[in-house]
């Protein structure tokens, strides 16, 4: 039986930067993960970075304002370690990811 845990937390003090997490567990073992950083810009939420293993491998998607994505394979086989990596990266670098996204919005 698959158990799904979903939650979100804020990365800033005013609630404009959030981390959404979805974990799937089967018999206590992590079988799927999604970590998505979203930012509230100009009155709407934008997904900016997502870690998941939806294509059968763990990777990071960097979202573009036009809807395109840059995909980067992250070579970590253990989902528990991969989850810790994704969460720490987003907590440490969300400002950099947001600033980069906003710069790309202005180029449109």
Secondary structure per residue as TSV (DSSP state, phi and psi in degrees):
chain	resnum	aa	ss	phi	psi
A	1	X	-	360.0	130.2
A	2	X	E	-88.8	129.9
A	3	X	E	-109.9	131.8
A	4	X	E	-113.3	130.4
A	5	X	E	-116.9	128.2
A	6	X	E	-129.7	138.0
A	7	X	E	-158.9	165.9
A	8	X	E	-137.3	153.5
A	9	X	E	-141.3	157.6
A	10	X	E	-97.9	141.1
A	11	X	S	-95.3	-12.2
A	12	X	S	-125.4	176.3
A	13	X	S	-83.7	-19.2
A	14	X	S	-103.7	-0.7
A	15	X	S	81.1	26.5
A	16	X	-	-102.8	-4.3
A	17	X	E	-129.6	116.9
A	18	X	E	-128.6	153.5
A	19	X	E	-116.0	118.8
A	20	X	E	-103.9	133.8
A	21	X	E	-128.6	138.6
A	22	X	E	-134.5	123.3
A	23	X	E	-122.5	134.3
A	24	X	E	-112.2	131.0
A	25	X	E	-125.1	140.5
A	26	X	E	-129.5	117.3
A	27	X	T	54.8	39.0
A	28	X	T	82.7	-4.3
A	29	X	E	-100.9	135.0
A	30	X	E	-69.1	124.2
A	31	X	E	-115.8	-17.9
A	32	X	E	-159.7	147.1
A	33	X	E	-140.8	148.1
A	34	X	E	-140.3	124.9
A	35	X	E	-122.8	117.2
A	36	X	E	-127.2	126.6
A	37	X	E	-95.5	129.6
A	38	X	E	-128.8	147.2
A	39	X	E	-126.4	141.6
A	40	X	E	-91.7	105.0
A	41	X	E	-125.6	130.0
A	42	X	T	49.4	42.1
A	43	X	T	83.7	8.8
A	44	X	E	-146.5	156.5
A	45	X	E	-84.9	133.7
A	46	X	E	-121.5	129.3
A	47	X	E	-72.4	134.1
A	48	X	E	-116.0	-44.2
A	49	X	E	-140.4	137.9
A	50	X	E	-135.2	133.9
A	51	X	E	-107.4	134.1
A	52	X	E	-163.2	-179.2
A	53	X	-	-131.7	38.5
A	54	X	T	-65.3	-27.6
A	55	X	T	-96.3	14.9
A	56	X	S	92.5	3.7
A	57	X	S	-148.9	151.8
A	58	X	-	-76.0	130.7
A	59	X	E	-154.9	166.9
A	60	X	E	-114.9	130.6
A	61	X	E	-105.9	125.0
A	62	X	E	-98.9	118.9
A	63	X	E	-84.1	145.7
A	64	X	-	-107.6	150.3
A	65	X	T	-57.2	-27.1
A	66	X	T	-85.3	1.8
A	67	X	S	99.9	-14.3
A	68	X	-	-68.6	164.3
A	69	X	E	-134.5	145.2
A	70	X	E	-103.6	125.2
A	71	X	E	-106.8	132.1
A	72	X	E	-128.0	120.2
A	73	X	E	-71.3	133.3
A	74	X	-	-113.2	113.2
A	75	X	-	-85.7	79.1
A	76	X	-	-130.5	117.8
A	77	X	-	-80.5	-30.5
A	78	X	-	-87.9	119.3
A	79	X	H	-65.5	-29.6
A	80	X	H	-65.6	-45.9
A	81	X	H	-66.3	-40.7
A	82	X	H	-61.4	-39.9
A	83	X	H	-63.3	-44.7
A	84	X	H	-62.0	-41.0
A	85	X	H	-61.3	-49.5
A	86	X	H	-61.1	-48.6
A	87	X	H	-61.4	-44.8
A	88	X	H	-67.2	-41.0
A	89	X	H	-59.7	-45.1
A	90	X	H	-69.4	-37.2
A	91	X	H	-67.4	-37.4
A	92	X	H	-79.3	-33.0
A	93	X	H	-121.1	12.6
A	94	X	H	-57.8	-37.0
A	95	X	H	-64.3	-41.3
A	96	X	H	-64.6	-45.1
A	97	X	H	-61.1	-44.4
A	98	X	H	-63.0	-47.3
A	99	X	H	-60.3	-40.1
A	100	X	H	-64.1	-42.4
A	101	X	H	-62.8	-45.6
A	102	X	H	-63.4	-41.0
A	103	X	H	-59.9	-39.9
A	104	X	H	-70.4	-30.5
A	105	X	H	-62.6	-40.5
A	106	X	H	-70.1	-22.5
A	107	X	T	-81.6	-12.3
A	108	X	-	-67.0	360.0
